[in-house]
Amino acid sequence: MEEIYLTPLTGSILVVLAVGSGHLFRDNWKKQEDGWQRRAWLYGVLAGGSLLTLAFVPLKF
């Protein structure tokens, strides 16, 4: 499992993805337009997956 790691670029991309998805999730939740639950799940899973990856996969410089 030592061969699995994140580069600084990959980590940065995941941070941007998590922040962007979290923001879109919040906007969807507030507006609650047609089909909002499906989009909220999509954005929530993307944000959660990004944050979990950042938390448990080591960063290698």
C-alpha distances in whole Angstrom, upper triangle without the diagonal:
4,5,6,9,12,15,19,20,18,18,22,22,20,23,26,25,24,28,29,28,29,33,33,32,35,38,37,38,41,43,42,43,43,40,38,36,34,33,33,30,29,28,27,24,23,24,22,19,19,19,17,14,16,15,12,10,10,13,13,17
4,6,7,11,13,17,19,17,17,21,21,20,22,25,25,25,28,30,29,30,33,34,33,36,38,38,39,42,44,43,45,45,42,40,38,36,35,34,32,30,30,29,26,25,25,23,20,20,20,18,15,16,16,12,10,9,11,11,14
4,6,10,12,15,17,15,16,19,20,19,21,24,23,24,27,28,28,29,32,33,33,35,38,38,38,41,43,43,44,44,40,39,37,35,34,33,31,29,29,28,25,24,24,23,20,19,20,18,15,16,17,14,10,10,11,10,13
4,7,10,13,15,12,13,17,17,15,18,21,20,20,23,25,24,26,29,29,29,32,34,34,35,37,39,39,40,40,37,35,33,31,30,30,27,25,25,24,22,20,20,19,16,15,16,14,11,12,13,11,7,8,9,9,13
4,7,10,12,9,10,13,14,13,15,18,18,18,21,23,22,24,26,28,28,30,32,32,33,36,38,38,39,39,36,34,33,31,30,29,27,25,24,23,21,19,19,18,15,14,15,13,10,10,11,10,6,5,6,6,10
4,7,8,6,6,10,10,10,12,14,15,15,18,19,20,21,24,25,25,27,29,30,31,33,35,35,37,37,34,32,31,29,28,27,25,23,22,22,20,17,17,17,14,12,13,13,9,8,11,10,7,6,5,6,9
4,5,5,6,9,10,11,12,14,15,16,18,20,21,22,24,26,27,29,30,31,33,35,36,37,38,39,36,34,33,31,29,29,28,25,24,24,22,19,19,19,17,14,15,16,12,11,14,14,10,9,6,6,6
4,6,5,6,9,10,11,12,14,15,17,18,20,21,23,24,25,27,29,30,31,33,35,36,37,38,36,33,33,31,29,28,28,25,23,23,22,19,18,19,17,14,15,16,13,11,14,15,12,10,7,7,7
4,5,5,6,9,10,11,12,14,16,16,18,20,21,22,24,26,27,28,30,32,33,34,35,36,33,31,31,30,27,27,26,24,21,22,21,18,17,19,17,14,15,17,14,12,16,17,14,13,10,10,10
4,5,5,6,9,10,10,12,14,15,16,18,20,21,22,24,26,27,28,30,31,32,33,34,31,29,29,27,24,24,23,21,19,20,18,15,15,16,14,11,12,14,11,10,13,14,11,11,9,10,11
4,5,5,6,9,10,10,12,14,15,16,18,20,21,23,24,26,27,29,30,31,32,33,31,29,28,27,24,23,23,20,18,18,17,14,13,14,13,9,10,12,9,7,10,12,10,10,7,10,11
4,5,5,6,9,10,11,12,14,15,17,18,20,21,23,24,26,27,29,30,31,32,30,28,28,27,24,23,23,21,18,19,18,15,14,15,14,11,11,14,12,10,13,15,13,13,11,13,13
4,5,5,6,9,10,10,12,14,15,16,18,20,21,22,24,26,27,28,29,30,27,25,25,24,21,21,20,18,15,17,16,12,12,14,13,9,11,14,12,10,14,16,14,15,13,15,15
4,5,5,6,9,10,10,12,14,15,16,18,20,21,22,24,26,26,27,28,26,24,23,22,19,18,18,15,13,14,13,10,9,11,9,6,8,10,8,7,11,13,12,13,12,15,16
4,5,5,6,8,10,11,12,14,15,17,18,20,21,23,25,26,27,28,26,24,23,23,20,18,19,17,14,14,14,11,9,11,11,7,8,11,10,8,11,14,13,14,13,16,16
4,5,5,6,8,10,11,12,14,15,17,18,20,21,23,24,25,27,25,22,22,21,18,18,18,16,13,14,15,11,10,13,13,9,10,14,13,11,15,17,17,18,16,18,19
4,6,5,6,8,10,10,12,14,15,16,18,20,21,22,23,24,22,19,19,18,15,15,15,12,10,11,11,8,7,10,10,7,9,12,12,11,14,16,16,18,17,19,20
4,6,5,6,9,10,10,12,14,15,16,18,20,21,22,24,21,19,18,18,15,13,14,12,9,9,10,7,4,7,8,6,6,10,10,10,12,15,15,17,17,20,21
4,6,5,6,9,10,11,12,14,15,17,19,20,22,23,22,19,19,19,16,14,15,14,10,11,12,10,7,10,12,9,9,13,14,12,15,18,18,20,19,22,23
4,5,5,6,9,10,11,12,14,16,17,18,19,21,19,17,17,17,13,13,14,12,9,10,12,9,8,12,13,11,12,15,16,15,17,20,20,22,21,24,25
4,5,5,6,9,10,10,12,14,15,16,17,19,17,14,14,13,10,9,10,9,5,7,9,6,5,9,10,9,11,14,14,15,17,19,20,22,22,25,26
4,5,5,6,9,10,11,12,14,15,17,19,17,14,14,14,12,9,11,10,7,7,9,8,6,9,11,10,10,13,15,15,16,19,20,22,22,25,27
4,5,5,6,9,10,11,12,14,16,18,17,14,15,15,12,10,13,12,9,10,13,11,9,12,15,14,14,17,18,18,19,22,23,25,25,28,29
4,5,5,6,9,10,11,12,13,15,14,11,12,12,9,8,11,10,7,9,12,11,10,13,15,14,15,18,19,19,21,24,25,27,26,29,31
4,6,5,6,9,10,10,12,14,13,9,9,10,7,5,8,8,5,6,10,10,9,11,14,14,14,17,19,19,20,23,24,27,27,30,31
4,5,5,6,9,10,13,15,14,11,11,13,11,8,11,12,9,9,13,13,11,13,16,16,16,19,21,21,22,25,26,28,28,32,33
4,5,5,6,8,10,13,13,10,12,13,10,9,13,13,10,12,15,15,14,16,19,19,19,22,24,23,25,28,29,31,31,34,35
4,5,5,6,7,10,9,6,8,10,7,6,10,11,9,10,14,14,14,16,18,19,19,22,24,24,25,28,29,32,32,35,36
4,6,5,9,11,11,7,8,11,9,7,10,12,11,11,14,15,14,16,19,20,20,22,24,25,25,28,29,32,32,36,37
4,6,9,12,13,9,11,14,12,10,14,16,14,14,18,18,17,19,22,22,22,25,27,27,28,30,32,34,34,38,39
4,6,9,11,8,11,13,12,11,15,16,14,15,19,19,19,21,24,24,24,27,29,29,30,33,34,37,37,40,41
4,7,8,5,8,11,10,9,13,14,14,15,18,19,19,20,23,24,24,26,28,29,30,33,34,37,37,40,42
4,6,5,9,11,10,11,14,15,15,17,19,20,20,22,25,25,26,28,30,31,32,35,36,39,39,42,43
4,6,8,9,10,11,14,15,16,17,19,20,21,23,25,26,28,29,31,32,33,35,36,39,40,43,44
4,6,6,7,9,10,11,13,14,16,17,19,20,22,23,25,26,28,29,31,32,33,36,37,40,42
4,6,5,6,9,10,10,12,14,15,16,18,20,21,22,24,25,27,28,30,31,34,34,38,39
4,5,5,6,9,10,10,12,14,15,16,18,20,21,22,24,25,26,28,29,33,33,37,39
4,5,5,6,9,10,11,12,14,15,16,18,20,21,22,24,26,27,28,31,32,35,37
4,5,5,6,8,10,11,12,14,15,17,18,20,21,23,24,26,27,30,30,33,35
4,5,5,6,8,10,10,12,14,15,16,18,20,21,22,24,25,28,29,32,34
4,6,5,6,8,10,10,12,14,15,16,18,20,21,22,23,27,27,31,33
4,5,5,6,9,10,11,12,14,15,16,18,20,21,22,25,26,29,31
4,6,5,6,8,10,11,12,14,15,17,18,20,21,24,24,27,29
4,5,5,6,8,10,11,12,14,15,16,18,20,23,23,27,29
4,5,5,6,8,10,10,12,14,15,16,17,21,22,25,27
4,6,5,6,9,10,11,12,14,16,16,19,19,23,25
4,6,5,6,9,10,11,12,14,15,18,18,22,24
4,5,5,6,8,10,10,12,14,17,18,22,24
4,5,5,6,9,10,11,12,15,16,19,22
4,6,5,6,9,10,10,13,14,17,19
4,5,5,6,9,10,12,13,17,19
4,5,5,6,8,11,13,17,20
4,5,5,6,9,10,14,17
4,6,6,8,8,12,14
4,6,8,10,13,16
4,6,9,13,16
4,7,10,13
4,6,10
4,7
4
